[in-house]
C-alpha cells in the first residue's frame, strides 16, 4: 500500500514505570513499579519529518474530548476511578502526534526524539507510571474501538494505577494520528511536608517522633537519607530504614514489622532528594529508630 494512503490503520501501545530503590541492606523497595513494554509490533522509523510533504492540521477539540469521555465510560462501567484531563500531558501528547503525522507513520519514538518518560518529564509532568496509546486511521471516530479491541491498549485505558491523561489528534492529508498519554501523578511536596506525612504515620504507632537529646537532629536524618549506608552523627540509631515511595499514606511493611517488635520507642524522619529515579518522581525517606 502507498505510504500516504488514507486507508492505513495502525496502532501501538507502550507503558513504562520504574522501580525506585538502592541496593543496600537498609533501602527497602516500597510500592515497586516494574518496567513494562507493550509494543504490539515492530514499527519502522522514517527520516526527517521535513522530507515528507503534506499539511498538518488539528481537528476540533471535540474529537479529543470524545476520546477522554469514552475512556472514562469504560472505566466507570468497571468501577475504575475516572481519568482527569492533564494539560501538561496533553502538551507532550500533541508534540508526539505532530511527529507521527509529519513522518506519516506511528511509533513511540522517532530518531532524535526523547522517549515517552523523558517527553512527559520535559513537559513538566511528575509521575511514577506513564503509558501511551498511539494509532492512525482514516477517521478519529475509529480510535477508541481500535484500542479497546487490542490487549495492550485496553490495559493502558483501564489501568487503575493511572489517574490523568493527555489526548491529542493531528491530521495529515486526511489521515488521523492520535496519542493518549496516561500517568499516575506524584504530588510535589517540600521535604518538610514529606517528613510531616511520615511523622503522622509513625505517631499513630505509638512512637515518639522528632529529634531529642537522645536522638539525632533533623539535619543528620536528612544526611542519613542521602547516604546509601552508615550514619553521619554520634547518636547512632538502632535501625535505619531508607526507602523510596510514590505515596506517603502508609509505611513499608518491613518498617511496620520493626516497630511491632516493641524494641523501638523513638524515631526521627528525614527526607532528601531522589536521584535514582531518572525521569520518574519519588519521595526519598529515612526513618531512624531508637530504643
Steps between C-alpha positions, in 0.01 A plus 500: 500500500628851422667673794247787500186293442209629715377143556789400726405390854772435757536516876756438773509512882781564746518523879787595726538505873805494720631308799632745753762391749869453563660159558592545867399294802295784644350626174164330471316482169161662561208517257727354232410574142639261239611611156245391244504512123190408302588589142270294284719481190838618373454843348728656235658839565516740208733787425463866584145631502597791274560258212136383498249729318156572635312741723453437872170613649315451825137383511250657736564447871173305508679198351755504781234557764305207359799268554529612863125455555508154341790391721319617812179320399698176473662558838172597669333182371771298678516704819842648414565862608453764233788660312559873531610699198858619548606796283868421558462145368283636217794719399730197493240299307455778243873523439515128427183499287656771284812288464295200385302707253813663362659156452175349366566209734439390857766429759559574866833664418648635179868562435616796706181508708498441880332181621160504668620554858737780399233668288263501799764630739614768256142624474495540879310188611589322827410133490579150624331326204462623143348318202397582148258391228567612144313430178421624153176454308291671231252619766540625858184311595684167453771545765319404819353177363836407348673545835232319700528198269877477550639351822787743563295810425204381706731436797631855477148643478376297797814513717378585854842644590475794260289804585568758227514504121597733219342448158603636161385444142676641192399463133727474198351469150176356636672242723448532878777441756406464867694485826374427851757553777397358840680552831483443873585841638725562799431817697792737538564542875769683695729297727311642799166380369641156416641469852172617654306235309729216614515642856122482523503132397774417753322686781195280449713198589579648841855613422632831628600675179744787469855595601585495871806487723524124446445500124653657192409840359285565198808603303667167583185309402497676162868422449436137591221498239744602229751227594493142373619375839649621827407795719651852526466561878581368847146402605500197276151351453430137576342468157478716186234444236575675172233470233348654189126544458260664257245550781525581870177363645647178638826359631712224345412157640859442617488820704162410650640162600795664676271733692275213609801327658470740793875572506464858375335798667640804322539594134636780286396552137710657225418563134748564221528538125432186297781460248438140392170523313597668175198670346267344758406670827530345847533604863828403666457433873713385794347393831743470794384277786627527859423297817 
